[in-house]
Amino acid sequence: MGRKVVVATCSLNQWALDFEGNYERIVDSILQAKASGASYRSGPELEIPGYSCNDHFHECDTMLHSWEVVAKLLQHPSCVDIIIDVGMPVMHKNVTYNCRLVFLNRKILLIRPKMILCDDGNYRETRWFSAWKKIRQTEEHFLPRMISKITGQPTVPFGDAVISTLETCIGYEICEELWNPLSSHIPMGLDGVEITVNGSGSYTEIRKGYVSVDLVKSATAKSGGCYLFGNLRGCDGERTYFTGHALISLNGDIVAQTIPYSLSEVEVITATIDLEDIRKYRTSIRSRTLHGAQSESYPRVKINFALSKEEDIFLPSCLPIQVTYPSPEEEILKGPACWLWDYLRRSGQGGYLLPLSGGVDSSSTATIVYSMCNMVVNAVANGESQVLEDVRRIVSQGDYVPRDPRELCGRLFHTVYMATENSSQETKQRAKTLSQQIGSYHLPIAIDRGVSVLLLIFSSSTQFVPKFRAHGGTPRENLALQNVQARLRMVLAYLFAQLLLWVRGRPGGLLVLGSANVDEALRGYMTKYDCSSADINPIGGFSKSDLKKFLWLAKDRLNLPILSTILDSPPTAELEPLVEGRLAQTDEADMGMTYNELAMYGKLRKVDGCGPYSMFCKLIHLWSSSFTPAEVAAKVKLFFRFYSLNRHKMTVLTPAYHAEAYSPDDHRFDHRPFLYNNKWSWQFAAIDRQLEFLSSKGAGGDRVERTSSACSTTQKSQMSSHPPSHQSSAASNLDSKGSGTLQHGVEVCWSPYVQTVNNMSTIDQSVHIPVSTQHTVNITHGADDNKNCEERRKRGGSMNVTDVETEVPLVKSSKCGDKCLHLVHKNAIHI
């Protein structure tokens, strides 16, 4: 009597609408499964058309071509004597479903539609599909004529059913059904299903690699059985990356898994399952047998086929394996590198170009590209023929074999340091040294003449010459001068990307890489259409703190010692004149908040669903050891003003590798308006009422006790007080003539702190935010404020004026332009 069965599932690097390539990879996986002795093969979700077809699922062509692939699979000579299930869209009674189609020896056994759809995060399945709601019911599905001619079947069962072979029973879930609290595997297991198969399309997020493993283990730990979990791998045309982590679980243990973050297009895993192990496990759980005895029955599709062999004594049963998870730093090292490789080889371009500034962000992007080159070299060394074919096509050399990652990097990766008179020698040298250590094709260029030409066009047209603040200019002049540098860098990046391969005697062009992190996007701390605007951004889903930890890992893992120097240097945009040869501009001072605080704001806003009031109520406890409630209120109001003022930038955010659960990506993930009432008057009033209540209880100026003892020393050190910088703040954001009216065409982000009436600045008391007492500045209006404010700041004094006596904070928020000056017209909006 046969009792051992060999089952297989796989990870496939499919590509949306690449029906030919998808078909070939499916066939490859079937061949590998059969070669391993498997009698059952499963694969990922929607593997025939590709998961990320999106609105192409509305097209009849997508379903037509999917059926054409099924026809080829049915007739393939290797697709016999093995049960195969594949993922595809199927229209049944004029309703489109996400389905698994199961066939054996040119006969379709069952079409099983997805019963619980996913609309979380980047998923939008109900936009294209409907869920099958007829539990334990099937209907007849009329097959297309091209399929009926092959199978001889006019109809097949369609619905919620299971398959009974001669020795066991097989049931199905599709992706989200495993995550849902009403998963099907429990009632199916109670009804005698011993093997549950799940074709999934689960993308990665940082620190969440354990989730699918825990769910798969739990699915069989509670009720016994074998669980096959197939998953997609790679970039199939979207911002998301599928890790390709396929799993097989038996009675609560993982017995087989694929390698996450791999360049291999097809990876198959098999396991030999002793059915008697499942039966013994289940009968030993007495409470389970009581429920099983009264469980409702599923419709069964009975087939005259056995998964097991008569003589299986020589087959060793599978054993549990230890599952290890990559650290967040390792996820950054490998995940975006795989994503970049898929994007490059499928785009038809000849490599990447990066504006390399020598800071943490651009160095992180450069390091990820170098990690990609290491992975390509290792894959070729391990015999990955598809990787070798791809790299030869990209470098336009048919006999090329990459053996050294630095040499490969010199062919694929191009870096440009774009210097102005505001750039320091330190950043120039850091960029040069990093390019040498990774081997990139590097060019240091000066762009001052281009900046001068653009300013000459403006000055000759208007007869006005803008000046930096350090030279006596107003804040809006200062911002405009930063903007022109930043945006010229973007224009030059695309010029070099189009022509550098022409210079090097190779065909094609280069893809431009961005290097803005998720925290800066959340706050809007970037210039619209500067170097943050690129073709793709591999670090756009990661926080600054995670990127720093990643660079420490990469320093040793990839042997890049220059990363130590880069990490020890203060982050800066270098868009303002140097002061005595030293930096006068740092990112956290410009933003008025630390990167660690930004990460906390992001998690509370997106993951925890907090508005201003709820965020304040949480942070007075989370930050109780560092800030008073009044200080927390000031920080929350400051963040939401900047977030709302800069939200419009998310509409043009460069497509980025999705990794962080609090990503502000406006296109797929974080759907919110981009025109806000940035006064938040109702919400901020709720915060003020709570402050008054706390003050009445004697706690307004004191720390609030945490309700939990879980306050960590790490959190305390991270949440250091970081008031907004006064470095670039003038007495107001009035122009050189003293006018506070809104000027069309000026790249300034307006905020409702000050209203201007008859050219007199008056404070809007309803939105006053005392950032901290030691950094409060007395604002008045004097003719020489702009001239003398920098000198006064150095001496630690305040800016004394006559018009206004109320204390308000001045917050500089300029990095690369489009930044927000806090003292502006009350009713103005950003233009």
Secondary structure, 3 states (H helix, E strand, C coil): CCCEEEEEEEEECCCCCCHHHHHHHHHHHHHHHHHCCCCEECCCCCCCCCHHHHHHHHCHHHHHHHHHHHHHHHHCCCCCCCEEEEEEEEEECCEEEEEEEEEECCEEEEEEECCCCCCCCCCCHHHCCCCCCCCCCEEEEECCHHHHHHHCCCEEEEECCEEECCCCEEEEECCHHHHCCCCCHHHHHHCCCCEEEEEECCECCCCCHHHHHHHHHHHHHCCCCEEEEEEEEECCCCCCCEECCCEEEECCEEEEECCCCCCCCEEEEEEEEEHHHHHHHHHCCHHHHHHHHCCCCCCEEECCCCCCCCCCCCCCCCCCCCCCCCCHHHHHHHHHHHHHHHHHHHHCCCCEEEECCCCHHHHHHHHHHHHHHHHHHHHHHCCCHHHHHHHHHHHCCCCCCCCCHHHHHHHHEEEEEEECCCCCHHHHHHHHHHHHHHCCEEEEEECHHHHHHHHHHHHHHHCCCCCCHHHCCCHHHHHHHHHHHHHHHHHHHHHHHHHHHHHCCCCCCCEEECCCCHHHHHHCCCCCCCCCCCCEECCCCCCHHHHHHHHHHHHHHCCCCHHHHHHCCCCCCCCCCCECCECCCCHHHHHCCCHHHHHHHHHHHHHCCCCHHHHHHHHHHHCCCCCCHHHHHHHHHHHHHHHHHHHHHHHHCCCECCCCCCCCCCCCCCCCCCCCCCCCHHHHHHHHHHHHHHHHCCCCCCCCCCCCCCCCHHHHHHCCCCCCCCCCCCCCCCCCCCCCCCCCCCCCEECECEEEECCEEEECHHHCCCCCHHHCEECCCCCCHHHHHHHHHHHCCCCCCCCCCCEECCCCCCCCCCCEECECCCCCCCC
